[in-house]
Each structure stands twice: as structure tokens, then as C-alpha cells.
């Protein structure tokens, strides 16, 4: 990278050069510098913009580099920040592969025109069409179920076979939840809107709000900790958070996890199946290294990577032939809802309105 080597030289010559460098960063053309994404001729590279911050991902990227010689450079941002950054960078973005959680985020990326068409037979063969964009611009690479976590000494699991049960008045003052602005909750409610319409979704949300033990706050792990601390008996969380607490290196977390059970809701023959969302990725619309980006995505859905993701991150694979590690197999068979993942994005705004009307902050 010309700019990079230029910058190293200037910085080494003294403080003033730093100011010059910033000005050049802002006004590249005026400084006569080369574009920052000029390809390196000796090293193949893929720039990954990701809203996932898991060690497992870094291990997979390292393995990909070891296999292919392609260097993986990551830029980590939260979902909304990632979208804003990509929009600000426009066609000058160095992003090659965009990795995120939740079909709602993938929908937003696609709607914003930030993803290139994904033409990969390897991906189409590996991943069930259900977990791929109907418009062919992203693919899921892992699955996560939204489950009911409950305090083992306070709740009979037969009373919580459905997400509907969290609205049951038997649970007044006993439910913890995270904010409705969180995309996991928005997508879950979007799926309910797709199945039953906004009016029924509102009635359910109002019932859950009436059962809140406290105002929504924190992430999924915080809901589990609140159960362990006795603040509430029930919470909605993604399945892997409890599995991670169970194998935490912190003994206090393991003790907390020992007080908590979880159940896949809505598994009965007349029930819709548990709400399942994905992590996924797509090649950036202006990717400087689209071939490398596609190669990394193909690697992520390979049997090897799928098994590792399941093992290290406790997410379910998207390819049926990837073996389940013991921890995932032990939590039992998962029957998931058939609601199209595209509906999660399409009903996102309506889900936000329903949450607001229900008084779920
Ligand atoms: Fe998560």
C-alpha cells in the first residue's frame, strides 16, 4: 500500500507529518496519493467488515489463511455502525466480505444496495435455500434459536412450552427481557407478525410487558444473570448464551448457569417451531477482492468450518451434514419455524411500532 508506506515514513520523521497525513487521509486526491485500496501485488487479502466479535471467527479466519495464503483483515463494528460506515464509504469502501448476525441486518444491507450478487455453486450446494437470500446476495452460515430460559427451582418447564406462555398472567412480575430495539427481539416479533399479523403480535407483547419483573436492560447474558440473582424467573435469550455460561472459566458464571434451564419453545405438532435466526454474510457491492471474499464465504460453509463454528461458538450449522458437537446434541432436537427469513427484515419497522405500542421500551 503506497499510502501506508508513505504514512510510516512521514510519521517517523516527526509530529508535523501526522497532521499532513490526516489531511491527506481526508483529501487523498489533493495530496496526489494512491487510493487506499490499491491491491497488494504480493499478498492476497480479504477485508472483512464484521459485527461479530467471537474468538471462533478469528480462529476460522486464521485457518482460512493457513489453507489459502489469503490474509484476512477484519474491521469490527456493531450492526448499525457497520451499515453507516459502508454507506459513508460508498464505492471507495475497502470492504470485501460483510459479516453480521440476524437476517434483519442482512436485509438492511441488501436493501441499501451494499451487497453484490453471490454466484457460488459451492454455497448453493452446501446451504439450504431457506438460509439464503431469495435475491441471491447473502447466505447464512450459522443458526441460533431464541429460547426460554427459566429458573430451575421456580418454573415447571411444562408451563412454558410456547413463547405465548410468557404472556400468561401466571408469570406476573417474573419475566426479564432486553430492550425492544435489539434486533434479536425485533426479528422474533417480525416472525410473529408474519404468522399472526400485527394485532395478535401486539396482544402478545402487551402480555409479556405486563409480566416484566423490571424495565428491559442489558444483553442476553444479563437476562440469565438476573434469573440467577433471583430478579426474575424467565427470560428470552439465544440458546448459546446459556451454553457459554455453563462452560465459562469464571466459577461464579458456572454456578449461576447451574440454576438455569432452557427450553426450545413451540415444538409441538400444532405449534410453529422455535424462532431461529442466522448469522450470515455477503460480498460487498464494491469489493476490491471479490474472489477472495467468495472463497472465504465458501470456506465458512464448508463442513470443516461449520463443525468448528458449532464446536467453538455453539451455533447450529446451516449445512445438514455438519456433525453436531455434544453440547448442541445434548440440548435436544430443534424444530424451527418455517417463516421465511426475508420476512424478518420486511416486518422490522412494523415490529418496532408494535413494541412501542405495547410499552416495551
Ligand atoms: Fe448474540
Boltz pocket constraint, residues with backbone or C-beta under 6 A from the ligand:
constraints:
  - pocket:
      binder: B
      contacts: [[A, 238]]
      max_distance: 6.0
